[in-house]
């Protein structure tokens, strides 16, 4: 168990909503493509999460899963560099949720921002279900199952990671105190040798007495380098410095990512439900048509009327797609009526079509070969289950439900 370096593990998932749009690409997927080369990444399709709100009509879930995976592969998520899988193919998610439900106070779930927020937004649905209430706990189990130290989120989702941290903390507090923990931890310090032992004790004191987070990070790095202590001792010493017991479930940290705000065609957030989206695999003609018919600055009624780019939804696309000289051309041309709205839209159309060209090519390879996608997902599920079983073995042991 202790061989996992949780600080190098990243976990992220998406509900299967079918084909994705440019908002998903610029908001999440481009970041995933980058992370897969820097960390050990687990990316999963959250099909059980889809059931928490769509239990009454699950008919689209299967098709949505496949469509979304094709999009992931098309943008460059590489099954050789990351683990891709479908949540329900790894039943350990459900078992960990069940075991963690024994220690999770109801109040923690009821105060989750998404609980009240979604009930308000989806009033037409009956969301007074156990599954919907337990949604944040399933999300915590998703993260803790892989002992992922980093979860890429936007600022508005940090609270989702916070509940996973609280649950991990409570679990470690309840079950990380093995008999003779302190004596074993002290014995492990001695095994590190005099110099390292002295350094560890000094870092422990700085963290516990002064709250020095840098000392905590330095101590963790020191423990990772130790060759002459066992994995169990290393986990004990991780817990000892934090003043608790053995760290069974590491607390995840939100990995705040710079999201490019991708606006919709009408200037609102891009969303299928608003009907203002451009699909990742949209046909070039359709992209051109959608951009050409975008609303512009209402002040520009005639071609000769000057406009203000900041009041025009097209300008937000230029911020994502255009270089400085094109943006300057737009600013000057629009304000002086030197260019028309169709002139202004052309560079955006060209940039999106060009960006999507390789995506279309890669997607065709998978669309024509469903067996290949199935094989990728099956292999990913096997890899994910290996990691998940390691965690569950330790969790069962700690909770006393192992019989052998």
Buried (B, 14 or more C-beta within 10 A) or exposed (E): BBEBBBBEBBBBBBBBBBBBBBBBBBBBBBBBBEBBEEBBBBBBBBBBBBBBBBBEEEEBBEEBBBBBBBBBBBBBBBBEBBBBBBBBBBEBBBBBBEBBBEEBEEEBBEEBEBBEEBBEEEEEBEBEBEBBBBBBBBBBBBBBBBBBBBBBBBEEBEBBBBBBBBBBBBBBEBBBBEEEBEEBBBEBBEBBEEEBBEBBBEBBEBBBEEEBEEBBEBBBEBBEEBEEBEEBBBBBBBBBBBEBBBBBBBBBBBBEBEBBEBBBBEBEBBEBEEEBBBBBBBEBEEBBEBBEEBEBBEEBEEEEEEBEBEBBBBBBBBEBBBEEEBBEBBBEBBEEBEBBBEBBBEBBBBBBBEBBEEBBEBBEEBBEEEEEBEEBBEBBBEBBBEBBEBBBEBBBEBBEEEEE
